[in-house]
Amino acid sequence: REDRERGRRVRLRADDLDLPSTLDGVKTALAEKRYGRAQSDLQLVLAEVARLRTDVLKARLPAAPEGWKAEDAEGQDAAALAALGGGTVVRRAYSKGEARVTVELMVGASIWSAPLQTLLSNPAFLGAGLKPVTVKGRRGLLELRPDDKRATLQMLLNNVANGVLRIDGEGVT
């Protein structure tokens, strides 16, 4: 944008967005029946909240265990996942020699939790190799494939709306 008082261009970052003030602007725009303005400001707020949520979730992914290396955490927020019903996905990969483990946290969209809830509530739907498990009070599914040294654990997260934790291992025994 342009700073007219000083006659120079100013670059704004997302951190410069004042969320409460922008939300107040949405209320004002609605009262004035300026719906286009209200909608664009609301989309801006939603995008910023999604970015903030993604950053918080990325910070929750653990550091590498001793002897392992961790890649930087990555994330996708609701805007990028709108076609899947919104939500947030963060992931981090860890490696040690030939072994690789990827931890993925998916929250905020029932598209991830509903299928897992269905499988856990009706074991008749479980395919070969899938085993229901409970880890620290959380229900999940474990799939072990020892022939190709792969494993997948998917857990429902009790304290996160529509949350699923998925851990994929390759080259693991």
VEXKOL-859741 format. One record per residue (C-alpha): residue in one letter; chain; x, y, z. Coordinates in Angstrom, 3 decimals. Layout:
N
vomar; pagu; px; py; pz
A; A; X; Y; Z;
...
//
This chain:
173
vomar; pagu; px; py; pz
R; A; 0.000; 0.000; 0.000;
E; A; 1.069; 3.589; -0.233;
D; A; 1.818; 5.789; 2.751;
R; A; 0.384; 9.084; 1.463;
E; A; 1.748; 11.183; 4.323;
R; A; 5.332; 10.299; 3.507;
G; A; 4.892; 9.671; -0.235;
R; A; 6.441; 6.178; -0.156;
R; A; 5.301; 2.609; -0.599;
V; A; 4.990; 0.518; 2.550;
R; A; 5.033; -3.265; 2.643;
L; A; 2.621; -4.823; 5.130;
R; A; 2.977; -8.271; 6.625;
A; A; 0.167; -10.482; 7.862;
D; A; 1.397; -9.787; 11.402;
D; A; 0.302; -6.182; 10.882;
L; A; -3.362; -7.208; 10.638;
D; A; -5.326; -6.029; 13.654;
L; A; -7.882; -8.823; 13.963;
P; A; -10.220; -7.166; 16.510;
S; A; -10.262; -3.924; 14.509;
T; A; -10.898; -5.796; 11.264;
L; A; -13.780; -7.676; 12.911;
D; A; -15.207; -4.351; 14.093;
G; A; -14.973; -3.209; 10.469;
V; A; -16.982; -6.271; 9.421;
K; A; -19.719; -5.314; 11.903;
T; A; -19.734; -1.740; 10.603;
A; A; -19.869; -2.894; 6.983;
L; A; -22.815; -5.171; 7.806;
A; A; -24.665; -2.340; 9.557;
E; A; -24.076; -0.154; 6.486;
K; A; -25.180; -3.013; 4.174;
R; A; -21.775; -3.046; 2.478;
Y; A; -21.790; -6.824; 2.152;
G; A; -18.932; -7.087; -0.305;
R; A; -16.648; -5.239; 2.091;
A; A; -17.864; -7.318; 5.037;
Q; A; -17.227; -10.540; 3.145;
S; A; -13.723; -9.606; 1.993;
D; A; -12.717; -8.450; 5.487;
L; A; -14.163; -11.596; 7.026;
Q; A; -12.205; -13.749; 4.560;
L; A; -9.068; -11.842; 5.515;
V; A; -9.712; -12.526; 9.208;
L; A; -10.382; -16.214; 8.550;
A; A; -7.162; -16.566; 6.561;
E; A; -5.134; -14.915; 9.324;
V; A; -6.722; -17.050; 12.060;
A; A; -5.992; -20.163; 9.978;
R; A; -2.362; -19.084; 9.596;
L; A; -2.055; -18.487; 13.336;
R; A; -3.627; -21.879; 14.101;
T; A; -1.247; -23.598; 11.685;
D; A; 1.742; -21.949; 13.372;
V; A; 0.540; -23.053; 16.835;
L; A; 0.022; -26.640; 15.673;
K; A; 3.412; -26.766; 13.934;
A; A; 5.035; -25.745; 17.213;
R; A; 3.334; -28.705; 18.946;
L; A; 5.069; -31.293; 16.785;
P; A; 7.870; -32.824; 18.839;
A; A; 11.593; -32.346; 18.364;
A; A; 13.569; -35.264; 17.024;
P; A; 14.298; -38.098; 19.457;
E; A; 17.944; -38.635; 20.307;
G; A; 19.811; -39.984; 17.301;
W; A; 17.126; -38.871; 14.830;
K; A; 16.959; -35.824; 12.535;
A; A; 13.806; -33.743; 12.146;
E; A; 12.806; -31.760; 9.095;
D; A; 11.072; -28.415; 9.476;
A; A; 7.372; -28.688; 10.270;
E; A; 5.046; -27.895; 7.377;
G; A; 1.423; -26.850; 7.408;
Q; A; -1.617; -26.197; 5.273;
D; A; -4.489; -24.132; 6.584;
A; A; -8.200; -23.949; 5.932;
A; A; -7.879; -21.731; 2.865;
A; A; -5.770; -24.298; 1.030;
L; A; -8.026; -27.136; 2.186;
A; A; -11.407; -25.533; 1.494;
A; A; -12.320; -28.233; -1.033;
L; A; -11.947; -30.818; 1.755;
G; A; -14.185; -28.973; 4.193;
G; A; -11.517; -26.764; 5.722;
G; A; -9.310; -27.700; 8.601;
T; A; -5.600; -27.625; 9.220;
V; A; -2.893; -30.180; 8.492;
V; A; 0.616; -30.009; 9.921;
R; A; 3.365; -32.570; 9.442;
R; A; 6.938; -33.207; 10.350;
A; A; 9.248; -35.940; 9.118;
Y; A; 11.995; -37.604; 11.127;
S; A; 14.784; -39.837; 9.870;
K; A; 17.482; -42.093; 11.209;
G; A; 19.510; -44.011; 8.672;
E; A; 17.057; -45.804; 6.376;
A; A; 14.138; -45.285; 8.768;
R; A; 11.685; -42.439; 8.184;
V; A; 8.720; -41.490; 10.360;
T; A; 6.188; -38.820; 9.446;
V; A; 3.893; -37.337; 12.075;
E; A; 0.785; -35.654; 10.709;
L; A; -1.843; -33.785; 12.727;
M; A; -5.179; -33.138; 10.979;
V; A; -7.736; -30.992; 12.817;
G; A; -10.923; -29.087; 12.195;
A; A; -12.570; -31.126; 9.429;
S; A; -14.724; -34.198; 9.882;
I; A; -13.443; -35.569; 6.567;
W; A; -10.468; -36.943; 8.535;
S; A; -12.078; -38.103; 11.757;
A; A; -15.408; -39.499; 10.473;
P; A; -13.960; -42.459; 8.516;
L; A; -11.724; -43.416; 11.449;
Q; A; -14.655; -43.131; 13.887;
T; A; -16.714; -45.385; 11.605;
L; A; -14.009; -48.037; 11.480;
L; A; -13.477; -47.937; 15.231;
S; A; -17.194; -48.150; 16.021;
N; A; -17.778; -51.105; 13.697;
P; A; -14.811; -53.509; 13.540;
A; A; -16.616; -55.497; 10.817;
F; A; -15.365; -52.824; 8.399;
L; A; -11.728; -53.363; 9.329;
G; A; -9.628; -54.849; 6.593;
A; A; -6.875; -57.386; 7.013;
G; A; -3.897; -55.964; 8.844;
L; A; -5.829; -53.241; 10.695;
K; A; -5.968; -53.607; 14.455;
P; A; -7.908; -51.393; 16.892;
V; A; -5.651; -50.065; 19.661;
T; A; -5.841; -47.716; 22.631;
V; A; -2.880; -45.490; 23.477;
K; A; -3.104; -43.329; 26.594;
G; A; -6.903; -43.536; 26.486;
R; A; -7.174; -42.591; 22.814;
R; A; -8.613; -45.036; 20.316;
G; A; -6.947; -45.691; 17.023;
L; A; -5.984; -48.125; 14.297;
L; A; -2.619; -49.766; 13.817;
E; A; -1.518; -51.259; 10.538;
L; A; 1.716; -53.238; 10.557;
R; A; 3.326; -54.423; 7.328;
P; A; 6.501; -56.200; 8.491;
D; A; 7.269; -57.567; 5.022;
D; A; 8.033; -54.086; 3.691;
K; A; 8.967; -52.557; 7.077;
R; A; 6.034; -50.130; 7.148;
A; A; 3.583; -49.167; 9.851;
T; A; 0.762; -46.659; 10.238;
L; A; -0.947; -45.552; 13.425;
Q; A; -4.035; -43.319; 13.292;
M; A; -5.467; -41.945; 16.523;
L; A; -8.585; -39.939; 17.285;
L; A; -7.722; -36.926; 19.416;
N; A; -10.145; -36.528; 22.297;
N; A; -9.303; -32.912; 23.040;
V; A; -9.301; -31.574; 19.474;
A; A; -12.482; -31.187; 17.420;
N; A; -12.332; -33.540; 14.476;
G; A; -8.687; -34.298; 15.239;
V; A; -6.629; -37.194; 13.932;
L; A; -2.982; -37.954; 14.588;
R; A; -1.351; -40.128; 11.931;
I; A; 2.128; -41.605; 12.247;
D; A; 3.623; -43.341; 9.195;
G; A; 6.823; -45.311; 9.433;
E; A; 8.989; -46.564; 6.573;
G; A; 12.018; -48.760; 7.064;
V; A; 10.960; -49.480; 10.638;
T; A; 10.993; -52.748; 12.532;
//
